[in-house]
Amino acid sequence: MQAHAISSPHIVISLNELLKIVSPTARVRIFSVLVTTKGHKKQFHVLTKEKIEIKKVTYKITNTDNKKLSVEYVGSKEKNAKIKIPATVKIDGKTYKVTSVGEDAFKGKDSVKEIVIGKNINKIGNNAFLNCKNLKKIEFGNSVVNIGESAFSGCKSLTEIKLPNKLKKIGKRAFSSCKNLKQVTIGAGVTLIGEEAFCNCKKLTKVFINSKKVKSVGKNAFKNISGNAKIKVPDSKLKQYKKVLNKAGQGKKVKICS
């Protein structure tokens, strides 16, 4: 490679000093840069955010700070009925927290019947489990704070969902058209329920809203649920939540009570 230099009054970087090193596993690229600043040399290493496959699972590096190493779960080639999304994964001897499930990660994957979401997952991306028609059970980790748009839409084998207490946001259509869903428990931390979040869940008869922090319920969030449904809310929030839910277009037959 021909040598060039990038220079300024205080910085000189030579391309002979910009060494591209591929790790022995050929999964992670490391760029080593030697910078001279006012006569002082400093070595920097930059780890690129690449996709890495480990045991049929693809991850994407999202944070390279040694104190905050993290990856996103991008997808899996596994055909197991039960999928466990781990709390951590090792890459080149370093432990990375698995903090999110990427968009479309399991979209339309018919083999999946049960999902266990790791304790460090804080975000579930848009369409992550869209149309997983055989998914019957979800075990959420306690760190989930955001469920993306259409994340579980069309999962017609789900019958019950219990959302964690740290969850804050339920995205648009997150659980829409889950045709056999009968019971939903919404945790104590939720502040936003998106538009059509549970729309067309026609067998949904029991909804427990445990949060006292709900500030917004999107249009048609509970449209076309069972006409016999009861939405139970905290005593202290009954009047407020009735107003919010009715404004969002809640069906008149659905009973909102404490």
C-alpha positions as CSV (number, residue, x, y, z in Angstrom):
1,M,0.0,0.0,0.0
2,Q,1.3,3.4,-0.9
3,A,2.2,5.6,2.0
4,H,0.3,8.9,2.5
5,A,0.0,11.1,5.4
6,I,-2.8,13.2,6.8
7,S,-1.3,16.2,8.6
8,S,-2.2,19.4,10.5
9,P,0.0,21.6,12.7
10,H,-0.6,19.2,15.6
11,I,-1.6,15.8,14.1
12,V,0.2,13.5,11.7
13,I,-1.4,10.1,10.7
14,S,0.4,7.9,8.2
15,L,-1.4,5.2,6.3
16,N,1.7,3.0,7.1
17,E,0.7,3.5,10.7
18,L,-3.0,2.9,10.0
19,L,-2.9,-0.9,10.3
20,K,-5.9,-3.0,9.5
21,I,-5.9,-6.1,11.7
22,V,-8.4,-8.8,11.4
23,S,-8.8,-10.9,14.5
24,P,-8.1,-14.7,14.4
25,T,-11.8,-15.4,14.4
26,A,-12.3,-13.1,11.4
27,R,-15.4,-11.7,13.0
28,V,-14.3,-8.4,14.3
29,R,-12.3,-5.7,12.5
30,I,-9.9,-3.6,14.5
31,F,-8.3,-0.4,13.2
32,S,-5.1,0.6,15.0
33,V,-4.2,4.3,14.6
34,L,-1.0,5.9,15.8
35,V,-1.5,9.7,16.2
36,T,1.3,12.2,16.9
37,T,0.1,15.3,18.7
38,K,2.6,18.0,19.6
39,G,5.4,15.4,19.7
40,H,3.4,12.9,21.8
41,K,2.4,9.6,20.3
42,K,-1.0,8.0,21.2
43,Q,-2.4,4.6,20.1
44,F,-6.1,4.3,19.4
45,H,-8.1,1.2,18.6
46,V,-11.5,1.4,16.9
47,L,-13.8,-1.7,16.8
48,T,-16.2,-1.5,13.9
49,K,-19.9,-2.2,14.4
50,E,-20.1,-5.4,12.3
51,K,-22.5,-8.3,12.1
52,I,-21.1,-11.4,13.7
53,E,-22.5,-15.0,13.5
54,I,-22.1,-17.2,16.6
55,K,-23.7,-20.6,16.7
56,K,-26.3,-19.8,14.0
57,V,-27.2,-16.5,15.7
58,T,-26.3,-13.1,14.1
59,Y,-25.4,-10.2,16.4
60,K,-24.5,-6.6,15.6
61,I,-22.1,-4.7,17.8
62,T,-23.7,-1.5,19.1
63,N,-21.3,-0.3,21.7
64,T,-17.5,-0.7,21.8
65,D,-16.8,1.1,25.1
66,N,-15.1,-1.4,27.3
67,K,-17.4,-0.5,30.2
68,K,-20.6,-0.7,28.1
69,L,-19.9,-3.5,25.5
70,S,-23.2,-4.4,23.9
71,V,-24.8,-6.1,20.9
72,E,-28.1,-6.4,19.2
73,Y,-29.7,-9.8,18.4
74,V,-30.2,-9.5,14.7
75,G,-31.6,-13.0,13.8
76,S,-31.2,-16.7,14.0
77,K,-30.9,-19.7,11.7
78,E,-32.0,-22.0,14.5
79,K,-35.2,-24.0,13.9
80,N,-35.8,-24.8,17.6
81,A,-39.3,-24.4,18.9
82,K,-37.9,-22.7,22.0
83,I,-35.6,-19.7,21.5
84,K,-33.6,-18.2,24.4
85,I,-32.1,-14.8,23.7
86,P,-29.1,-14.7,26.0
87,A,-28.2,-12.0,28.5
88,T,-24.6,-11.9,27.3
89,V,-22.4,-13.2,24.5
90,K,-18.6,-13.6,24.2
91,I,-16.7,-12.1,21.3
92,D,-13.0,-12.5,21.1
93,G,-12.7,-13.0,24.8
94,K,-14.9,-10.0,25.8
95,T,-18.3,-10.2,27.3
96,Y,-21.0,-8.2,25.5
97,K,-24.5,-7.5,26.9
98,V,-27.3,-8.4,24.5
99,T,-29.5,-5.3,24.9
100,S,-31.9,-5.3,22.0
101,V,-33.8,-7.5,19.5
102,G,-33.5,-6.1,16.0
103,E,-36.2,-5.2,13.5
104,D,-37.6,-8.2,11.7
105,A,-35.4,-10.6,13.8
106,F,-37.9,-13.4,13.8
107,K,-40.5,-12.1,11.3
108,G,-42.7,-14.8,10.0
109,K,-40.7,-17.6,11.6
110,D,-43.2,-20.5,11.9
111,S,-40.9,-22.8,13.9
112,V,-40.9,-20.5,17.0
113,K,-43.3,-21.6,19.8
114,E,-41.7,-20.1,22.9
115,I,-39.4,-17.1,23.4
116,V,-37.3,-16.4,26.5
117,I,-36.0,-12.8,26.4
118,G,-32.7,-12.2,28.2
119,K,-32.4,-10.0,31.3
120,N,-30.4,-7.3,29.6
121,I,-32.8,-6.7,26.7
122,N,-34.3,-3.2,26.9
123,K,-35.7,-2.8,23.4
124,I,-37.6,-5.1,21.0
125,G,-37.5,-3.7,17.5
126,N,-40.2,-3.1,15.0
127,N,-41.7,-6.3,13.4
128,A,-39.3,-8.4,15.6
129,F,-41.8,-11.3,15.9
130,L,-44.4,-10.2,13.3
131,N,-46.6,-13.0,12.1
132,C,-44.9,-15.8,14.2
133,K,-48.2,-17.7,14.0
134,N,-47.1,-20.6,16.2
135,L,-45.7,-18.5,19.0
136,K,-47.6,-19.5,22.2
137,K,-45.5,-18.1,25.0
138,I,-43.3,-15.1,25.7
139,E,-41.2,-14.7,28.8
140,F,-40.1,-11.1,29.0
141,G,-36.9,-10.0,30.8
142,N,-37.3,-7.4,33.5
143,S,-35.2,-4.8,31.6
144,V,-37.5,-4.3,28.6
145,V,-38.6,-0.6,28.3
146,N,-39.6,-0.3,24.7
147,I,-41.7,-2.7,22.5
148,G,-41.6,-1.5,18.8
149,E,-44.3,-1.2,16.2
150,S,-45.9,-4.4,15.1
151,A,-43.4,-6.3,17.2
152,F,-45.8,-9.2,18.0
153,S,-48.6,-8.4,15.5
154,G,-50.3,-11.4,14.0
155,C,-49.0,-13.9,16.6
156,K,-52.3,-15.7,16.5
157,S,-51.3,-18.5,18.9
158,L,-50.7,-16.2,21.9
159,T,-53.3,-16.5,24.6
160,E,-51.8,-14.5,27.5
161,I,-49.2,-11.8,27.9
162,K,-47.7,-10.4,31.0
163,L,-45.6,-7.3,30.3
164,P,-42.7,-6.3,32.7
165,N,-42.9,-3.4,35.2
166,K,-40.0,-1.5,33.6
167,L,-41.8,-1.3,30.3
168,K,-42.6,2.3,29.3
169,K,-43.7,2.2,25.7
170,I,-46.0,-0.2,23.8
171,G,-45.6,0.7,20.1
172,K,-48.2,1.0,17.4
173,R,-49.9,-2.3,16.5
174,A,-47.5,-4.0,18.9
175,F,-50.0,-6.9,19.6
176,S,-52.6,-6.2,17.0
177,S,-54.4,-9.1,15.3
178,C,-53.4,-11.7,18.0
179,K,-56.6,-13.5,17.4
180,N,-56.5,-15.9,20.3
181,L,-55.2,-13.5,22.9
182,K,-57.5,-13.6,26.0
183,Q,-55.6,-11.8,28.8
184,V,-53.1,-9.0,29.0
185,T,-51.3,-7.6,32.1
186,I,-49.7,-4.2,31.5
187,G,-46.9,-3.5,34.0
188,A,-46.6,-0.6,36.5
189,G,-44.2,1.5,34.4
190,V,-46.1,2.0,31.2
191,T,-46.6,5.6,30.1
192,L,-47.6,5.1,26.4
193,I,-49.9,2.6,24.7
194,G,-49.6,3.2,20.9
195,E,-52.3,3.4,18.2
196,E,-54.0,0.0,17.6
197,A,-51.7,-1.7,20.1
198,F,-54.2,-4.4,20.8
199,C,-56.6,-3.8,17.9
200,N,-58.4,-6.8,16.4
201,C,-57.6,-9.1,19.4
202,K,-61.2,-10.3,19.2
203,K,-61.0,-12.8,22.1
204,L,-59.3,-10.4,24.5
205,T,-61.6,-10.3,27.5
206,K,-59.3,-9.3,30.4
207,V,-56.9,-6.3,30.4
208,F,-55.1,-5.3,33.6
209,I,-53.5,-1.9,33.5
210,N,-51.4,-1.8,36.6
211,S,-49.6,1.5,35.7
212,K,-50.5,4.8,37.3
213,K,-48.3,6.6,34.8
214,V,-50.2,6.2,31.5
215,K,-50.1,9.6,29.8
216,S,-51.1,8.6,26.3
217,V,-53.3,5.9,24.7
218,G,-53.3,6.0,20.9
219,K,-56.3,5.9,18.7
220,N,-58.1,2.5,18.5
221,A,-55.6,1.0,21.0
222,F,-58.2,-1.6,22.0
223,K,-60.6,-1.5,19.0
224,N,-62.3,-4.7,18.1
225,I,-61.5,-6.6,21.3
226,S,-64.2,-8.8,22.8
227,G,-67.5,-7.0,23.5
228,N,-67.5,-8.7,27.0
229,A,-64.0,-7.3,27.8
230,K,-63.2,-5.7,31.1
231,I,-60.3,-3.2,31.4
232,K,-59.2,-3.0,35.1
233,V,-57.3,0.1,36.1
234,P,-55.9,1.4,39.5
235,D,-58.7,2.9,41.7
236,S,-57.0,6.3,41.8
237,K,-56.9,6.5,38.0
238,L,-60.4,5.2,37.2
239,K,-61.9,8.6,36.2
240,Q,-58.8,9.7,34.3
241,Y,-58.3,6.5,32.4
242,K,-61.9,6.2,31.4
243,K,-61.7,9.6,29.8
244,V,-58.4,8.7,28.1
245,L,-59.6,5.3,26.8
246,N,-62.9,6.6,25.6
247,K,-61.2,9.4,23.8
248,A,-59.0,6.8,22.1
249,G,-62.2,5.2,20.6
250,Q,-62.8,2.4,23.1
251,G,-65.9,0.4,22.3
252,K,-69.0,1.3,24.4
253,K,-69.6,-2.3,25.4
254,V,-66.2,-2.7,27.0
255,K,-66.3,-2.1,30.8
256,I,-63.6,0.0,32.3
257,C,-63.4,-0.6,36.1
258,S,-61.1,-0.7,39.1
